[in-house]
Amino acid sequence: MSKNIEGLQDIGLYVPQAAAESKIYNLAREATHIKLFIDPELKPQEEGTSITWYVSAQPDEWVEVKELGKWIDLGEKKGTQIKWKAVLKTENRQKTPIVNPDIVIVTNSKPNPPILELPPITGNDMCYLTSSPEIRWKFSDPDPGDTQGGMQVIIKANGTVVEDSGYIPGEASSYIVDINSTGKLYNTGTNIFTAEVITYDSVGVPSDPAVGQFCVIAFDRPYAEIITPASSSFIPRNANVSQLPSTKAGGLVTIKVFSIGVDTAEFKFPYLTRDSNIVGKPAVIETQGANKRWEIKFFTDANTDICPDGTIVNGYFNGNGRPDLMILDQKTPAEKPTEGTWWQWEGYRKWADGVVQIGESVFNNWSVILQGSKRDE
């Protein structure tokens, strides 16, 4: 907003003090902050003269402008009726304060709640397929050209806070929940959650929260128990080949894996051109509401001609009839999509570069003892 003041050079010639006041500029949204400046910058004043500036967003509620060009927080005096006032003083009636032609007043309004981009909670494309869902949104603000200066994401389950990002500065328009795979979502016992996203504009004014529900159908934190050589550990997320557990060809491997919102499960452990031998059927060994922990056992061929050293056993876990809810192989996912059903991206479902790596054979642990009987001569 700008306003030309005409005749101000005459005001202070004959009186020690006078005021110039703008008309009212009505806004559609309340202004939380006001910035007043002169374009170009205010000229130096003659000795003995001064100008004190004020702004207002409510009738007769003036706030002094301590420094031109700086945002003023209106606090409780925020409003929609914007005005400015200049109080001009002189100690010498032969001199007058000088005001440049253009006075510019800029207002800042509270940003709108961000526009959430979450997968549906019903239908064929429902739910995130990862235990670390990415919450996305678009910044929205009534002030043209304003940008996001920060954000906060709060995740709740049954009204209880599961994760609170706290204030994070910057223009990021997404946030990954439980990025370190600590099992936060599994521990809630539900697979339906609420996301609350607050965005802050460039001045630091927060929006009202945008609130939306989302659901998760995913596997989480696979754990490997190896018979030979004996070991047990979680398979790290994003583990490369060198970080995978090691077993011998033919050795029994027990996989325990958590799930969120999975009721039925199938597991495959292929290697080279073969499938591992699976012992029995998947068993549920722990239940927390809608969430479970599964156990499955498998072994490869013990013949090192069929399963040589360095072989990587992959893993493909299906849940609720959905294929590859968890992927453990060395394939590189396609580029992350920005549109469509982006939440189904295989990169979200990729856990590691495999399940186990083969080294030697269980046959190497076997000892052959030849026994015979003494013959009478």
Secondary structure by P-SEA (a helix, b strand, c coil): cbbbbcccccccccccbbbbbbcbbbbcccccbbbbbccccccccccccbbbbbbbccccccccccccccccccccccccccbbbbbbbbccccbbbbbccbbbbbbbcccccccccccccccccccccccbbbbbbbbbbcccccccccbbbbbbccccccccccccccccccccccccccccccccccccbbbbbbbbcccccccccccbbbbbbcccbbbbbbccccccccccccccccccccccccbbbbbbbbbcccccbbbbbbcccccccccccccccccccccbbbbbbbccccccccccccbbbbbbbbcccccccccccccccccccccccccccccccccccccccccccccccbbbbbbbbbbcc
